[in-house]
Amino acid sequence: MPTLPSSVEIILGILVLFGGGELFVAGSVALSLLLGIPQLVIGLTVVSLGTSAPELFVSLISTLQGDSDLAVSNVVGSNIFNILVVLGASAAIVPLRVKSRLVRRDVPLLLGISMAVWGMASGGRLTWQAGVALLFAMVANLVWEIRTASEDSDDDEDNEAERVTPLVAALKLAAGLTLLVLGSQLLVRGATTAAVALGVSKTVIGLTIVAAGTSMPELVTSVVAAYRGKADLAIGNVVGSNLLNQVLILGLCAVVSGGKGLAVDPVMISRDLPIMVASTLACLPIFWTSGVISRLEGWLLLGLYGLYLVEQVLAAIAGGEIVDNTYRFVVLVAVLPLLLVFLVWQVLRWKQQRKLLAVQGGD
């Protein structure tokens, strides 16, 4: 069967990417701790760069091979997966306390970049000029994060993570990098073969299987961090990864694509990019409410990804257009209003709590 080799390649690719991501993250965190960088900044920069490495290599290799649909859908699908599944699963395990700088700076920045990417891609392709702008935004943000690192250091911060010599950390980085390249090649080849064999578009494969596979490092890193009480690392990893996925990966792929630009599937422009922006926008009221992402909110995010996944499956089924349109109508009429009511209720509850605190403080 033609799908068997592709299935094996996809599984092996994900496993190799997982191992490479683990080594890359371990080496990155070790070097950062040696430099005395705070946990939140590590999560927003170093760890997010390490966990985004699979997306980077998969999308870059896809672009070099002429598969721009897979390159873009991998990034968009990974960003949706990171917010709805990685953040949702982490909060479902342990409620996550949100630092004010995330609401004040990082999430609004991520929302702005997401909307900018959607706007730049609305013409059907990301030009190399757009890629240069995204890379410039990455450099500016990196400088900003480094310059404000001292503002976010905590006196009680627990840096009990593995401390190794610079040589061992560098070796882990090198080994992780090698595995990431190998795993990316396996995953891209397997996903391309599977798309042809199953008769579905590479965009659907990229938004689901490839996106989930390349996001495994983010999922494991954030879930383990949440379980160990490292909420800063868990949330910072998601926000930082989603930001880097757009400014670094899409930016670099657009530049590499040259004069022809990076083609964007019209379906992604009308459906998946808006969902990516909406899921980021939904984070703001969730993050506002008493500074904690509750278990209920975590399960809500997981449920929303379930709805998104069902829509992807219905869209991929041959002849399932009528069923898919009916499903979208039900979601728009029934589910989205309930979600908006929940978010408004959370914001109103948060305002009431603040008023109560203000009254108590006045007494």
N, C-alpha and C positions, 0 to 999 in steps of 0.2 A: 504493500500500500504506500502511495506517495506521501501520505501524511505522517507515517511512522518516523522516518528520518527527521522531518521537520520538528515533530514533537520532542524527539530526543535532543535535538540541537537547542530547542527553546529551553527545556529543563536544564540541560548542562550549562547553557549560557547564563541562566538565572543563578544557578549554584555557584558558578565561577565568579560572576559579578558580585554575588553576596560575599564570597570569601575575599575577593579583592577589595570590596568596599569596607569590610571589617578591618583589614590590615591598613588600608589607607586612613581610615578614621583613627585607629589606634595610634598610628605614627603621627598624625596631625595633632591630636589632642596632647600627646606626650611632648611634642615640641612646643606647643602653645603654653602648657603648664610650666615648662622650663623657662619660658619668657614672662610668666606671671600675668597672663591675660585672663580677665574675669570669665566666669562660666557663661553668662548670657552672650558676651561678645564672641566666645568660642563657638557657641551654638549658632549664632547668626553668620559667622564667617567661616572658620576653619572646619567645623564639623559639617556644616551645610555644604561646603565645597567638597568635602570627602564623600558625603552621601549622595551628592549630585553627580559625582564622577561617572557612574553608570549611564545616566541620561546623557551626559556630555559625550562620551565615547560612542554610544549607540547612535545619537543624532548626527554626530560629526561623520562617522563612517557611512551612515545612510546618505548624507548629503554628498559625500565624495563619490558614492556609487550611483548617484542620480535619483535616489528615493526620497525626495523632499517631503512627500506625504507622510512617510514613516517618521522622518526627522521632526516635523512640526507636531504631529499627533502625539508623539512620545512625550514631548514637553507639556502640551496642553493636558493630556490625560494624566500625567504624573502630578501636575499641580492640583487637579481636581482630586486625585487619589490622596495626596498629601493632606489636604485640608479636611476632607470628609472622612477618610479612613484612618490616616495616621494620627491626626489630632483627635478624632472621635474615639478611636480605640484607646489612646493614651488617657483621655479624660474618663472613659468608661471604667478604666482600672482604678485610677486615683484622681479625684478632682484636682485640677491644675490651677494654681494661683498665678495670675497674670501680672507681670511688672508694668508699671505705668509707662515706661519708655516704649513698650510694644504698642500700646494704644495711642500714645502721643506721637510716635515717629515711624516705627517700622511697618505696622499694618497699613497706615495711610500711604506710606511710600509704596508698599507692595500693591495696594489698590490702584494708585496712580500709574505705576508701571504697567499693570495688567490692562488698564483702560487704554494706555498708549499703544501697547502691542496690538490690542484689538483694532484700534483705529488705523495703525500702520498696515495691518494685514487685510483691512477691509477692501482694498483694491485687488485682492487675489494673489498678492505676493509681497514678501518682505525684501526690499531692495538692499543693496550693499550699503547705501547711505543710512538706511534705518539700522542696519547692523552696527555701523560705526557709532551711531547715536546711542545704541543700547550698551555697547562696550564702554563708551565714555561715561555713561550713567553708572556702570559697574565700578569703574575706577574712582569716580567721585564718591560713591557710597562707601567704598572700602576705606578711602582716606578719612571720611566722616566717622566711620566706626572706630578706626584706630585712634583718631584724635579725641573721641569722647569716651574711650575705654575707661579712663580713670574715673569718670563720673558714675560708672556703674559697678565699680568694685565693691564687694561686700566684705565687712570685717570678719563675719562669721562664715565666710565661704569655705566649704570643705573641699580641699584639693587633695583628697585621698586617692585620686585616680592613679593609675599605674605610672610610676616615675622611672624612666629608663634613661640611658645615656643618649646623647645626640646621635651617635653612630647606629645604635639599635633602632631608634626612631626613623632614621633615614633609610635603613634597610627595609623596615616595614613599609615605608612609603614606596620604595622602588618595587618591592614584591607585589604590593597592592596594585600599583600602576600596571605592571605586566599582566596580572590576572584580569584587570579591567579591560585591557585591550583585547585579550583573547576571548573573554566572555562576551564582549560587545559584538565581535565578529560572528560568534556562534549564534547569538540571539538574533541579530539582523538577518543572517542567512536563513535561520529556521523560520522566523516570522514571515519573511518574503515568500518562502516556499509554501508555508501554510496558507497564506492569503490566496495564492494562485490555486492550490489544491481545493480549498473550501469554497472558492468562488466569491469571496468577500473582498472588499477594498483593503488596501494596506492601512488606510486611515483608521478603520474599525479595529484592526489588529493592533495598531499603534496606541489607540486610545484605551484599550483594555488589557490584553495580554502583556504587550511590551511595557506599557506604562506601569502596570502593577509589578512586573518583574524588576524593572529598574528602580522602583520605589521601595523595594524590600529593605535596603539599608536604612532608609528614613524610618520605615515602620519599626524595625527592630531597635534602632537607636533610640527613638522617642519612647517606645513602650518600656524598654529597660530603664531609661532615664526616669520616666514617670514612676515606675515601680520602686525605684531607689530614692524617690523624693527629689529628683533633680528636675523640677518643673521648668526652670529657666532653660535647661538644655533641651528638653522635650519640645517646648514651644518655639524656642529660638531656632531649632533645627528645621522645623516645618516652614516658618516664615522666611528664614535665610535661604533654604533650598528652593522655595518657590520663586524668590527674587532672583537667585543665580540662574535658575532654569531659563528665565526670560532674558536677563541682561547679558549673561555670559554665553549660554548655549545657543539661543536663537540669534543673538548678536554675532557670534562667531560663525555659525552656519550660514547666516545671510551674507557675511563678508566672503566666506569661502565659495559660496555659490556664484560669485562674480557678477557680471553684467546681466545675466538672465534672472537673477534674484531667486528667492526661496519661495516656490509655489505653495499656496495655501488652499486646501480643499474648500469649495464654497459651503459645504455642509458644516465645516468647522467654524466658518465665519458667522453663519446664521444660528448655530446651535451650541457648539462646544466652547467657543471663546466667550460668549455671553454667560454660559454656566460657570466658567472659570472665574469671571469677574464677579458674578452674583455670589458664588461661594466665598470669595474673599470679602465682599461687602457684608455678608452675613456674619463674618467674624467680629465686626466692630461692635454691634449691640451685645453679642455673646461675651466679648471681652470686657465690655463696660460693666456688666451686671455684677456688682460686688467684687470685681477683680478676680473672679474664680470661674473656670469652665467646669460646670457641674457634671455629674454622671449622666443626668437626664439630657443635658445638651450634647454630651458625647454620643449617647445612643441616638439622638436626633440626627447628628451628622452622619452616623453610620447608616441610618435608615434612608437618608437622602441619597447616599451613594448607591444603595440598593435600588432605588427608583431609577437612578441614572443608568445603572448597569442593565436593568430590565429593558429600558428604552434602546440601549445599544444592541441588545440581542434581538429585539423586535425589528429594528431597522436593518439588521443583517440578514434576517430571514427572507428568502426569496418569496415574493408575492405577499409579504406581510405589511405592505404599505398601509392598507386600510386599518389593520389592527394597530399598527404603530400610531397612526393619526388619532384613533379612538383613545389610545392610552395617553397620548399627549394632552388631549382634551380633558380627560378625567383628572390628570395631574394639575393642569392649569385651573380647572374649576373647583376641585376639592382640596388638593394638597397644598398648593401655594397660598391660598387665603388662610388656611390653618397655620401655616408657617409664619405668615406675616402677623397674624394675631398673637402667636407665641412670642415673636420678637418684640412686638409693641408692649406686650404684657411684661416682658423681662425688663425693658427700658423703664416703664412706669414704676415697676417694683423697685428698681434701682434708685429712681428719683425719690420715691417715698422713704427708702432707707436713709438716703442722704439728708432728707428733711428731719427725720427722727434723730439722726446723729447731731444735726445742727442744733435742734431744740435741747437735747440732752447736754450738749456742750455749753449752751447758753445758761442752763441751770447751774 
